[in-house]
C-alpha cells in the first residue's frame, strides 16, 4: 500500500532528510521518501500496519519540525 501526504510548512531540507530516515526505520515500512522541493511524503508499507505507520510518521514529523502539518495528498 502506498500513501501520499503533503507536508505544509516544511522549511528545512536537512529536516526532510531526518524525517525520511526515521520513517524508513518504522516497522512495516518498505520505503518512505520525503521530497523537500515538492513538500511531499510518500510512504509504502504493509497494508495492515499502515494506520500505525501513519500515526508514527506524524509524530516524527512534529518532533523534527513542530510547525509542519501532514495532510493527505
C-alpha positions, 0 to 999 in steps of 0.5 A: 500500500502506498500513501501520499501526504503533503507536508505544509510548512516544511522549511528545512531540507536537512529536516526532510532528510531526518524525517525520511530516515526515521520513517524508513526505520518504522516497522512495516515500512518498505520505503518512505521518501520525503521530497523537500522541493515538492513538500511531499511524503510518500510512504509504502508499507504493509497494508495492515500496519499502515494506520500505525505507520501513519500515526508514527510518521506524524509524530516524527514529523512534529518532533523534527519540525513542530510547525509542519502539518501532514495532510493527505495528498 
